[in-house]
Structure formats: C-alpha cells, structure tokens
Amino acid sequence: MDWTEQDKAFLQQFRNTVDYDGIKVKQKVKQALLDNKYILHVLNNKELEEAEAEPSDYFGINILPYYMVTPVQTDVQNYVTFQVNYASVPQWDKTKKYLELIFVVLCEQKNIIDKDTSLPRHDLLAALLQDQFNFSTICGHTIELVKDREIIVDNSYAARELTFQQYADNNLVKTRNGVSKLSNKSMLNV
Amino acid sequence: MPDLDFYKRKSGGVKTSGQAHKRQSDNVMNSTWWNDIGAKTAYIYDYYHDDEPLIFRDLHPEKSKTKTPIDIKFIVNSYNSENKDQVGYHIQFRPGQKCPLDYYEESLGKKYFSEFPIACYLDIQDEQGIYRKWLVTEPGNQLGLQFPTYYILPIDHVFQWIHNDTKYQMCGIGRSQSSYNQGTWVDYKIESPENQRKAILPMNEISATIFYDTRIVLSAPIDEPITWRCTKVEQISPKGINRLTFAQARWDQHKDYIEKDEEGNVIGMWCNYFDNNLTPSPSDEPVPDKHAEITYFGVKKELKIGGSYKKFNIAFYKGEEETPFEVGTWKYKIDGKDATPLLNILTNATSKDVEPNQVKLKFLGDDRFIGKILNISYDSHTGVHSEIDIPIIAI
C-alpha cells in the first residue's frame, strides 16, 4: 500500500474539519482551556510553573481530551478531562442532535484546597469551567450546563462531572477538497 | 613469670578480657587468612569506576586502573535448586577492613545513606580462574558479629533503557517474581500478557532514571521481544540498592527497536527508542574538553505548530566547569534546508527578556511540518559547535 504526501495531507485536514464534532469541538475546547490562565493556575502544576512552561505544555499532562488518567500516578496532580458524545437525535428533526460536552475534574485530595481562595479545588475548577463555557458559543452553537454533580472516583481524588449540552446540527456537512457542503439536502425538508 | 604489665602490653591496652580475646581472634584471622580455601583477592569498585561496564563474565580487573584490589573470603552457605533464582553467597573482609574507595562516602554514603560495601561491584575469580562480576546487595550476617559478612549476587544481565532521549546501560541482577497465574489476563474484551519480574541495580543517578512506567526489554533476541513496564520502585531495601519490579508489557513495533551491529548481531534491545522521531544518544558518548551545550526551557523537548515562544540557552564548558559565553551564530534547519523563514526569532537585540546566550523561537509553519525535526545549531567564533534536535508537533 503506497503512502504519499497527499495521503498525509488528507489526514491532516481532519485537524481543522467541520464535519466531525468529536474533533471540531475538542479542538475548540482545548484551545479555550489553554487560553484560560485561571484554569491553568488552579491546576497547580508546580513543576510546569517553575519551568516557565507554555500553556500548551499543560495539554497531555493536566488537561486531557479523554477520561482516562495514565500513567501511574506517582505525584500529586489535578486534571481537567473532557469528552464529546452524542447518543440521541430528536424524533421530530433528524437534522439536529443533542451534543454533550462532558468535563470531569479530578483533584488530588492532598492538594484539594486552593491557597488563593481557600475553596476546594475541584469546585473552583468547575466554577471556572461554568464561567467560561455556560451559554457560550465556543463550539458553534450555544451550549448550556445541564448536569453538575460531585462523583467518587477513588480514595485519592475529589471529582466533579459537568455536562454541557448543545442542540447542534446532525453531521450535515461533508468536506471534499477543502470545500464544505450540506451532504443531504433532502434532510432539510423533514 | 609474666606479670600484669606483660599482659597489658600483650593485649594492646584494651580494658576487658573480652576485648582482648576479640583482638587476639582478629590477629589469628588475619595471620591465617590465606589458609582458607575461600580466600581470594577480589576487585571492588562502583558503577562510575567500572572500566568494563557492559560485560560480567571473563573480566580482567588485574589490568584495571579504576578497580581496587581487596582481600575477601568467598563463603558458600546455600545451594541452588531447580527452577529457583540463583542463590546468593556471602563475602567476608579482613577484620577491621576499612573502605578502600575514597569516592564511596561522597557518591553513595552521603547521597544514599548506604554503608560500605553495599552497592559495590566485585570482580571475583571462580574456580576456573575466570573473573565474574558480583553486586553486594545486603548486609549478610553483620551487626553484632565479630566477623561480619555481606550478601552478594552474580550479575546476570545488562539492563538497557532510554530516558530523555539518552540510552543507558547498567549491569544488574534479574530475579523472578512468583505470580501464580496462567500468563495472560482477559479484561472484558482484550487479552493481555500477565507476568512479573524483578531487577536489582546499584542505586545512583543513572539507575534512578528507571521509574514507574519505564519500559525495558528483558528477553531473548526474538522477533517480538518481551517487554516490561516498571511498576514498583524500592530504593531503601537496603539503602544503596535499587529494587525494581516489572510487569509484562506489549512490544511496540513503532517505538521499540532491536539494535544490531554490521554483522547482524544483536547489541541492544530498546523500548521507546523512536518515542518522538529522535534517535537517542548514548549516555557515555565522549565529550570534548571544550564544548557547548544547548538546552531548552520548559518540560518538553518539542516545538508546537501554533504554539508560543520557546526559549533556548547555550552554555560553554571546559571539562565540567562553565566558561564565559562566546559570540557566534545560530542556525536552524529542517531536512537539511534553512528553516529561518519558518521561525519568529527573538534575540537579546530584539527582546528584553532574552539574554545574550539565549534565543526565543516561535514556529510559523503549518501542519505539513508535523513530525519534522528542527535542528538548532550554534557555532561560536572560536570554532565550538553545538546542536540540538527538536521535534515539531501540533497542539
């Protein structure tokens, strides 16, 4: 199987795709989080602060685009993870869907109180996420916080799960050769 | 008839009969030392003074300038049994033997709180006249005994691993870890290998780079070698020894590498060799006396497309001592071609927070450069050259 530069370029265009919400929304959320110096500060990664790390260095360490924390946790760390799901399409309008953006905030119990505010860190991070995302149009359409609950992960982490919901287009767009079009016009008549 | 003064002189001024008997026993042990069949001259040293670091059999310490001869008694106190680990043996030094290594206290005693001779290698001649390398792993019968002994194990493996793009190798001991399972684990949908092993290494700055999740290859040189991931680190049992436990992991065909010489012989098996498109360099690469080193600020050695500025620093050295900055020229290349148009460069002349020996770079290229390597080099006007390879990634 030959693999050319054109094939690589085809794959790379998915980084900026408008077709697939899993990537599109996650890219916007990632950038929004990295641009939020308050969230980065409250994540409290002393090693990154002392190394004068760029905001993007937090990605992959404290900010994760999936709800999975690896590798072995040998030091005290805090995390903001995010996932993008949709599981249902309204019966009356198949051109729309309920997109969910789920944040799970995990804070190590030993480092749970934020020194600047004396607030529990996971609550403070949840507040910052709500402040940034609730009723915002970062992801294209207005997103709204529909669930905010404290959850138990294990003995070491205090966690909060925030679910934002967006009434979004149901994957109507298809991009070919850099040109995006509605993929099935007949769906608009439903 | 001998009087009290005679006995006082004979006992060397000790105050009690017990002390006098001990002193006499020590003298007898010393004077009859070579009567013992287990008495040998071994050679003792630490990791940094090992001039045959990658072999553990058929050594030649008598020619070494870094290994120190020391008299020992080699004591066999247990025997091997089938399907169990190699048993350890004991060694005994001459009574009152002090540490002959002037570097031990600085490199191990004060740093890791170990007591001589823990964590030292010993070259001991076997009955066939071949020197093998051993490691002193624990006090044997030490405290409270007149003739203390120390527990030694034969080196049976050269451990190889990569840390921060640098290849490391060290002689150590592999031990099995009993795991009463069938060898695989089915986790709902996926079946994985399940096995454990242990390793014993001397504690030092090099072995300390093996930490949780470090992957190594412990395998025969087969097509898909068996890899292991560090899951337990014990560094004070006893002090001076690094005991590591590994769980079996998966061979990563994209990142792991079997290194061969020109004749096709396997000379290394490395995990995470191709971790970020950079070729790791050996830890013992010789460095010229007068040299320079480019380092980066931040925690990751990478430059991001669309990222912010990253600062690089050059420092000059003569030996290990830093010398003043030397004026020179920075160069930037990707695939051998000049990459300056793809960079926003801030120097001391253009930015207040950049020192004369620093430069700040921001990458302006697009996604086509994901996976490429930016080579940053510096040539001083006195001819000192240094370079560093930085992977380009996307945020």
Interface residues (C-beta under 8 A of the other chain):
Chain A: A9 Q12 R15 K30 Q31 L34 E47 L48 A51 E52 A53 E54 P55 S56 D57 F59 I61 P71 V72 T74
Chain B: F211 Y212 D213 T231 F297 G298 V299 K300 K304 G307 S308 Y309 K310 K311 D367 R368 I370 A394 I395
